[in-house]
Amino acid sequence: MTTLSNQLHHIGQLTRAIINHPNDPLYTVIDQGNSMFQVTPTELAITIENTVLHSLYEILEGFPIHDFHPFISVFVRNALDCNLRPSIEHHRALKKTDDLYQIGGDYDVMLDIIIRMRTFVKQILEVTGGFEFKDLIYNAHRTANKNHEGMVRYIDSLFERYSRLAVIRLDLYEDGFIMSQRDIEKKYWQAKYDLKHLLNNAKMNSLFDHMVGYIWTLEYGPERGYHYHLVLFFDGSQVRDDVYRAWEIGEYWKLVITNGRGSYWNCNAEKSKYPHLGIGMIHHRDVEKINNLKQAAAYLIKVDHFVRMLTPDGGRTFGRGILLPPRTGNVGRPRAA
């Protein structure tokens, strides 16, 4: 997901670059005489070509049932409409070692790219210049900001009440491959039921004793199907071994909640792989770890901001526990020994 998320971010930034450089010629064509033309692509053209060639189909394959952020959607839709990738592949197959093209020969291949690329950019500029598109951008940013601010307030409210928290991160998987369109809907309902089952059981299962909060996101990929990213918060004065507790909950997910269908990844057992650690035992004064935790949580929102899964019931793909009210009077944060 990280690679695909980076590609989504790149396409969004590239669309902004196209909008901010409406007069970029994309290609400079100079008549050299004798039916020869020198064609030099601009930096923007090279970036568009490489993005279409290396990211376009991967994004479509990686997010088959999703709605993209407006900046990404307008890029993807028009790249497909203009049939850019086959044209770029045709040109790359020439294996050119110079920038000279012969009329009646390879210049026809180059001209095809020039026409398609300029049409592609023209269509993007027309769409993004309209009021309808600007409304889409405003609404997308407003939702993302609201989710991010709510997430930060939620994490702050937990650390305001507890001197330290044991933070557990699990990736919870369903039963793998989606084989048909019918599978997508069927397994979505199964995934939704499994999370509800887990959270309901948490109210009475000793594995979840001293759990004080949670964050979850539902994602879908063609290889692993539906899966959850789950962050659980435990009172750190009561729960010390976060790695073992994470393993226990992962096994509970696999063996009880999914009855052997599912699997999991215990992120707490791989702390050394995180350069900016935001899981495990975190003290309320450890500003660095708390910021790392917030950044990791923001990443989950960021992905949902770039690409929103289209659920059969229009349901949520992101959720958290109830925001705790601030403490008042002389009641302070409980101190752990």
Secondary structure, DSSP 8 states (H G I E B T S, - for coil): -HHHHHHHHHHHHHHHHHHH-TT--SEEEEEEETTEEEEEE-HHHHHHHHHHHHTHHHHHHH-TTEEE-HHHHHHHHHHHHTTHHHHHHHHHTT--SSSEEETTTTHHHHHHHHHHHHHHHHHHHHHHTSHHHHHHHHHHHHHHHHHHHHHHHHHHHHHHH-SEEEEEEEEEE-S----SHHHHHHHHHHHHHHHHHHHHHTTT-GGGTTEEEEEEEEEEETTTEEEEEEEEEEETTT---HHHHHHHHHHHIIIIISTTS-EEEEGGGGGGG-SS--SEEEETT-HHHHHHHHHHHHHHHHHHHHEEE--TT---SEEE--------TT-------
